[in-house]
Amino acid sequence: MLIERFEEKGLSHYSYAVGDAEKGQIAIIDPQFDVDVYLDYAEKHRLVISHVFETHIHADYISGARYLAARTKATLVLSGYDKGEKFEVGFPHKECFNKDTFHLGNVNLEALHTPGHTPEHLSFLAWVAGEPKALFSGDFLFVGSVGRADVLDDKETTFLAKKLYQSVKTTLKGLPNHLPILPGHGAGSLCGGGMLSQPSSTLGQERLTNPFLKPKLTEKEFIDLLFARTPCRPDYFSQVKAYNCLEEKKEMPTAIPLDPQTFKKEVDKGAFVLDLHDQKNFSRGHIPGAVCIGAGAKLGFWAATTIPYDIPILLVAPDPLRIDEAVRSLARVGFSKITGYLKGGNQHWKEEGFPLEAVGEIFPDQLDHQKEVHLIDVRTPREWENGHLEGALHIPCSELPKRLGELPQGKLLFICAGGYRSVLAASLAKKEGRQGVSHLPGGMLSLRARKEINTTI
């Protein structure tokens, strides 16, 4: 049996190839939006992609399932349990139900209905010669956790949490401890809370260490623990989930170079300026109103939680070679209105006589001398619980766009672990018109390195 894991690090997303290497037949489970990675893999290893499976209708990224199936002429297999639900797939596919089995050479893939994260959720159990070999658990079971139950809306949350409890109790019963567990996400994903960083586990290990798999855990205890661990639900989940149901197909957007004058006209028409510089360079000079999300693996994740979906996006990059990578990251989470990027970057903008703004930087050795500055800690709840500056206000960065009104009046100093999120948060506050905004370069890591930190837990 062949199993290959593909990781999209920015979204902590795992997709899989599974099948029979000798027969040359594989399936892809939960593919990402840009499907070239699977086509290249199949071509390199001389494999045929005969099936494309989805564990559920995804909320955190644009699915590549229908695109991959169309490119390979593979059978697109989706859950049949979406009928009558709030989100229902509207394009042609083969419906799949509990215990349905699909043959991939000598590997059999059995569908298991595991509702809770969503009503239609399926997991897939791989069998070889009558023995279970791996469970592709999607967003049902993670390493150290389970999927969140509030993806649909608050009204359905308790109902789905009960379904999730039953799925844990019934689906996993009788399966062997040595069975590999291959989840759809790892630590850093918002599809569940408290995931561990390792990409896979075994059922036996989860039974020993996963708090949701304790044998005597009551339904109420399970639900209380689930709600306590669930991170804030991003607004973009509903939009992405709705798109993944539609027959409409998105194309990979293309960002064209714009001279400063044309770029300025688009800004004046209301386009959103996304600056991809690092914290240092953004802080010392950027286009007024720009929001900083540094180029790299987490660009799509943070864009989805902080940028509106209904307005065009303009990019500013330190290097034009970063543009294609950025466009792909944005497309994976559903951003298709990318108007273009600033040709020549901020330097060209400045040379043409347009102004640049700055975000204040307060360094660790300056912190004790700040007067009447409100400290805003934008790290995750777990980071906050492990220690924070005394007197700081805690607003996780993913929640900040909805909670900007909670920021106190006066000077603001944003703090995170290393500076990536704090400059993002500071730029969001500046875009809303706040004055006296600064951030702490290096964040809590730089403070702890100086051993001059007074934290409370």
Secondary structure, DSSP 8 states (H G I E B T S, - for coil): -EEEEEEEGGGTEEEEEEEETTTTEEEEES--S-THHHHHHHHHTT-EEEEEE-SS--SSS---HHHHHHHHT-EEEEESTTTTSSS---S--EEE-TT-EEEETTEEEEEEE--SSSTT-EEEEEEETTEEEEEEEETTEETTEEB-S-SS-GGGHHHHHHHHHHHHHHHSTT--TT-EEEESB-TT-SSBSS--SSS-EEHHHHHHH-GGG-TT--HHHHHHHHHHH-----THHHHHHHHTTSS--------EEE-HHHHHHHHHTT-EEEE---HHHHHT-B-TT-EE--SSTTHHHHHHHHS-SSS-EEEE-SSGGGHHHHHHHHHHTT---EEEEETTHHHHHHHTT---B--EE--GGGGGG--SEEEEE-S-HHHHHT-EETT-EE--GGGHHHHGGGS-SSEEEEE-SSSHHHHHHHHHHHHTT--SEEE-TTHHHHHHHHT---EE-
